[in-house]
Amino acid sequence: MFTACMNPKSGSFIVDLRLTRHFTTVSCLTAEKEILKTIYYQILENHTKTFEKNLSDLTPKIINATMTVFLGIANSAQFMPTARKFHYQFNLRDFAKIIQNVMLA
């Protein structure tokens, strides 16, 4: 909370070590393609197993298309968050929402 509210344009850019020892930095990377494919393929395949054969055969194509678009946007320099465009935050929640809405359709 303290470092999130600091003004980056004025004041000191150094945070005292006595303060930072109470905080932990946690970083998570975007999951690998194979992990995304495995997780969401199983979810969507299980959902479409009662559908007609031609609809259930579309599961790998839907997952691959969604993964290609998601990773293209999430790893694009054009869509990196900046001070002006801080709302450009793409994560697995967006991927999950796409698969969830496909299942609702």
C-alpha positions as CSV (number, residue, x, y, z in Angstrom):
1,M,0.0,0.0,0.0
2,F,2.8,2.4,0.8
3,T,4.7,2.0,-2.4
4,A,1.5,2.1,-4.5
5,C,0.7,5.6,-3.2
6,M,4.1,7.2,-3.6
7,N,4.4,10.1,-6.1
8,P,6.9,9.0,-8.8
9,K,7.6,12.6,-9.9
10,S,8.6,14.2,-6.7
11,G,10.3,13.3,-3.4
12,S,12.6,10.4,-2.8
13,F,12.7,7.4,-5.0
14,I,14.3,5.3,-2.4
15,V,12.2,3.3,0.2
16,D,13.9,2.8,3.5
17,L,15.1,-0.8,4.0
18,R,13.6,-0.9,7.5
19,L,10.2,-0.5,5.8
20,T,10.7,-2.8,2.9
21,R,11.7,-5.7,5.1
22,H,8.0,-6.0,6.0
23,F,6.8,-6.5,2.4
24,T,7.1,-9.3,0.0
25,T,7.2,-9.1,-3.8
26,V,5.3,-11.8,-5.6
27,S,5.3,-12.1,-9.4
28,C,3.5,-14.6,-11.6
29,L,4.1,-15.1,-15.3
30,T,1.5,-15.9,-17.9
31,A,1.0,-19.7,-18.1
32,E,2.7,-21.6,-20.9
33,K,0.7,-22.6,-24.0
34,E,0.6,-26.3,-23.1
35,I,-0.7,-25.6,-19.6
36,L,-3.5,-23.3,-20.9
37,K,-4.3,-25.9,-23.6
38,T,-4.6,-28.8,-21.1
39,I,-6.7,-26.9,-18.5
40,Y,-9.2,-25.3,-20.8
41,Y,-9.4,-28.2,-23.3
42,Q,-10.4,-30.6,-20.5
43,I,-13.1,-28.1,-19.2
44,L,-14.6,-27.5,-22.7
45,E,-14.3,-31.1,-23.8
46,N,-16.1,-32.3,-20.7
47,H,-18.9,-29.7,-21.3
48,T,-19.3,-30.6,-25.0
49,K,-19.2,-34.4,-24.6
50,T,-23.0,-34.6,-24.7
51,F,-23.3,-32.4,-27.8
52,E,-23.3,-33.6,-31.4
53,K,-20.0,-34.9,-32.8
54,N,-19.4,-32.0,-35.2
55,L,-19.8,-29.5,-32.3
56,S,-17.6,-31.4,-29.9
57,D,-14.9,-31.7,-32.6
58,L,-14.6,-27.9,-32.5
59,T,-13.1,-27.9,-29.0
60,P,-9.4,-27.9,-29.9
61,K,-10.0,-25.2,-32.6
62,I,-11.8,-23.0,-30.1
63,I,-9.0,-23.4,-27.5
64,N,-6.2,-22.8,-30.0
65,A,-7.9,-19.7,-31.4
66,T,-8.6,-18.3,-28.0
67,M,-5.1,-19.0,-26.8
68,T,-3.5,-17.4,-29.9
69,V,-5.5,-14.2,-29.5
70,F,-5.1,-14.0,-25.8
71,L,-1.3,-14.6,-25.9
72,G,-1.0,-12.2,-28.8
73,I,-2.7,-9.4,-26.8
74,A,-1.1,-10.2,-23.4
75,N,2.4,-10.3,-24.8
76,S,2.0,-7.4,-27.2
77,A,4.0,-4.2,-26.5
78,Q,1.1,-2.2,-27.8
79,F,-1.2,-3.4,-25.0
80,M,1.3,-3.1,-22.1
81,P,-0.1,-1.1,-19.2
82,T,1.2,2.5,-18.9
83,A,0.3,5.4,-16.6
84,R,-2.3,6.6,-19.1
85,K,-3.6,3.1,-20.1
86,F,-3.5,1.3,-16.8
87,H,-6.6,-0.6,-17.7
88,Y,-4.7,-2.8,-20.1
89,Q,-4.3,-5.7,-17.7
90,F,-4.8,-9.0,-19.5
91,N,-4.7,-12.2,-17.4
92,L,-6.1,-15.6,-17.2
93,R,-9.5,-14.2,-16.0
94,D,-10.0,-12.9,-19.5
95,F,-9.2,-16.3,-21.0
96,A,-11.5,-18.0,-18.5
97,K,-14.4,-15.6,-19.3
98,I,-14.1,-16.4,-23.0
99,I,-14.3,-20.2,-22.4
100,Q,-17.1,-19.6,-19.9
101,N,-19.2,-17.6,-22.4
102,V,-18.6,-20.2,-25.1
103,M,-20.0,-22.8,-22.7
104,L,-23.0,-20.6,-22.0
105,A,-23.7,-20.3,-25.7
